[in-house]
Amino acid sequence: MTTEPRFDPTIHAPNRLRICALLDAVQSAEFATVQEKLDVSASVLSKHVAVLVDAGYVQQRRATRNTRQRVWLALTDAGRTAYQAHVAALRAIVAGDAAPSGEAAARP
């Protein structure tokens, strides 16, 4: 099944796009692992995750591991669908296809 291209400004911000890309490849990831992979501060990651959580794209789960409280992040079904549609829209833009859904056609 192919995903219908749809540009998503919530996901498009570079750090949020990277968060979604990382989470799309796994079932879930620990906050600290995502922070390390993106090479951002905890506060920067936290702000971007909050936007994705508010949009319903990411869920957070708290769990204790090695006696320490950990936060795990995962894409929701809606988040995975939105991310894949956004990637499809970016591919369409790069390929020079017509403007993806949600985008006005560019005029020369």
Secondary structure by P-SEA (a helix, b strand, c coil): ccccbbbbcccccaaaaaaaaaaaacccccaaaaaaaacccaaaaaaaaaaaaaaccbbbbbbbcccbbbbbbbbcaaaaaaaaaaaaaaaaaaaccccccccccccc
